[in-house]
Amino acid sequence: MNYTTLITRLYFLLIHADGNVNARELATARQMTRSEGISEADFASNLEKLKSADPAQLLNDCLIHLRKI
């Protein structure tokens, strides 16, 4: 898993933690993508794909990769 994938997954987990994604969270995502040099289209596409993923497995995968950084 590369850095971009990792932060995308972590952000996904963060904004979906309460079950409600609001406009402010999406605006923060746009700002983050600009700061990190990530294409907004790629970021949005990846977030959409993650909607069908198991949150517990995503978190576990992220933790494993965070330990490697």
C-alpha positions as CSV (number, residue, x, y, z in Angstrom):
1,M,0.0,0.0,0.0
2,N,1.5,3.4,-0.9
3,Y,1.2,6.6,1.0
4,T,-1.6,8.0,-1.1
5,T,-3.7,4.9,-0.6
6,L,-3.0,4.8,3.1
7,I,-4.1,8.4,3.7
8,T,-7.2,8.0,1.5
9,R,-8.3,5.0,3.5
10,L,-7.6,6.7,6.8
11,Y,-9.6,9.7,5.7
12,F,-12.4,7.5,4.6
13,L,-12.5,5.8,8.0
14,L,-12.5,9.2,9.7
15,I,-15.3,10.8,7.8
16,H,-17.5,7.7,8.0
17,A,-16.9,7.1,11.7
18,D,-20.2,8.8,12.7
19,G,-22.2,7.4,9.7
20,N,-22.7,10.9,8.4
21,V,-20.5,12.7,5.8
22,N,-21.1,16.4,5.7
23,A,-20.0,19.3,3.4
24,R,-17.3,20.4,5.8
25,E,-15.7,17.0,5.7
26,L,-15.7,17.0,1.9
27,A,-14.3,20.5,1.8
28,T,-11.5,19.4,4.1
29,A,-10.9,16.4,1.8
30,R,-10.5,18.8,-1.2
31,Q,-8.0,20.8,0.8
32,M,-6.1,17.7,1.8
33,T,-5.8,16.4,-1.7
34,R,-4.3,19.8,-2.9
35,S,-1.8,19.8,0.0
36,E,-0.8,16.2,-0.6
37,G,-0.7,16.5,-4.4
38,I,-3.4,13.9,-5.0
39,S,-5.8,14.1,-7.9
40,E,-9.2,15.0,-6.6
41,A,-10.8,12.7,-9.2
42,D,-8.6,9.8,-8.1
43,F,-9.3,10.6,-4.4
44,A,-13.1,10.7,-5.0
45,S,-13.0,7.5,-7.0
46,N,-11.1,5.7,-4.3
47,L,-13.5,7.0,-1.6
48,E,-16.4,5.6,-3.7
49,K,-14.7,2.2,-4.0
50,L,-14.1,2.1,-0.2
51,K,-17.9,2.3,0.5
52,S,-18.2,-1.4,-0.1
53,A,-15.2,-2.3,2.0
54,D,-15.3,-3.8,5.6
55,P,-14.4,-0.9,8.0
56,A,-12.7,-3.3,10.5
57,Q,-10.5,-4.8,7.7
58,L,-9.7,-1.3,6.4
59,L,-8.6,-0.2,9.8
60,N,-6.5,-3.3,10.4
61,D,-4.8,-2.9,7.0
62,C,-4.1,0.7,7.8
63,L,-2.6,-0.1,11.1
64,I,-0.3,-2.7,9.6
65,H,1.0,-0.2,7.0
66,L,1.3,2.7,9.5
67,R,3.7,0.5,11.5
68,K,5.9,0.1,8.4
69,I,6.3,3.9,7.9
